Amino acid sequence: MLPLVTYSDLAKTYPKNNKLKFDNRVNSWLPLFPSPVLAGIVADLMADGNL
Protein backbone atom coordinates (compact mmCIF):
# COMPACT_ATOMS: atom_id res chain seq x y z
CA MET A 1 0.00 0.00 0.00
CA LEU A 2 1.31 3.42 -0.93
CA PRO A 3 1.57 6.07 1.79
CA LEU A 4 -0.56 9.19 1.48
CA VAL A 5 2.12 11.46 2.98
CA THR A 6 5.78 10.86 3.71
CA TYR A 7 8.28 12.97 5.63
CA SER A 8 9.89 14.21 2.42
CA ASP A 9 6.47 15.27 1.04
CA LEU A 10 5.77 17.22 4.21
CA ALA A 11 9.22 18.80 4.25
CA LYS A 12 8.72 20.12 0.70
CA THR A 13 5.79 22.27 1.87
CA TYR A 14 7.91 24.16 4.43
CA PRO A 15 10.78 26.60 3.88
CA LYS A 16 14.33 25.27 4.12
CA ASN A 17 14.86 26.48 7.70
CA ASN A 18 11.94 24.52 9.20
CA LYS A 19 11.91 22.82 12.58
CA LEU A 20 10.43 19.48 11.46
CA LYS A 21 13.71 17.73 12.27
CA PHE A 22 13.40 18.74 15.90
CA ASP A 23 9.78 17.64 16.37
CA ASN A 24 9.73 13.97 17.42
CA ARG A 25 5.98 13.66 16.77
CA VAL A 26 6.60 13.82 13.02
CA ASN A 27 8.43 10.49 13.12
CA SER A 28 5.50 8.75 14.81
CA TRP A 29 2.87 10.23 12.44
CA LEU A 30 4.60 9.61 9.13
CA PRO A 31 4.39 7.87 6.74
CA LEU A 32 0.61 8.18 6.75
CA PHE A 33 -1.24 5.25 5.17
CA PRO A 34 -4.93 5.10 4.21
CA SER A 35 -7.14 3.40 6.80
CA PRO A 36 -10.80 3.29 7.87
CA VAL A 37 -9.95 5.33 10.99
CA LEU A 38 -8.29 8.07 8.94
CA ALA A 39 -11.23 8.13 6.53
CA GLY A 40 -13.59 8.53 9.49
CA ILE A 41 -11.61 11.45 10.89
CA VAL A 42 -11.57 13.21 7.52
CA ALA A 43 -15.29 12.59 7.03
CA ASP A 44 -16.06 14.01 10.48
CA LEU A 45 -14.02 17.13 9.77
CA MET A 46 -15.61 17.66 6.36
CA ALA A 47 -19.22 17.02 7.38
CA ASP A 48 -19.62 17.72 11.09
CA GLY A 49 -16.99 20.43 11.17
CA ASN A 50 -19.33 22.78 9.30
CA LEU A 51 -22.02 22.72 11.99
N, C-alpha and C positions, 0 to 999 in steps of 0.2 A: 504494500500500500504506500502510495506517495504522500509525503507530508504536505500539509497545507502551508505551513510557514516554517522556515528554518532560521537559525541564528544569522546566517549571512544575508537572507532576505530582509530580516528586521534591521540589520546594521546598515543596509543600503538606504533605508528611509531616514536615517539620522545623519547629521553633519559628521565630519571626520573626528572631531574632538568630543565624541559622545562618552557617556559614562556607563554604557552597557557592560563593558568588561568588568566593572567593579560591582555590579548588581548580581548577587548569587541566585536570585529568583529566576533570572532569565534561563539559566542552565536547567532548572527543574521544569520550566514551562515548555521549552523548545527541544526538539521539533514537535510541532503540533499536528496530530493526525486526526482525520475525521472520525467521529464516533457519535452514537446516539445521544450521549450526554451533552456533547458540544452542540449538536443540532438543537437540542432542547433549550439550551441557554440562549442561543442566537434567536430562536423562535420567540422566546419570552421577551427578549429585548426589543425585537421588531414589532411584536403585536401588543403585549401588555405594557411596554415602555411608553406607549403613546397615550395612555389613559391619564 
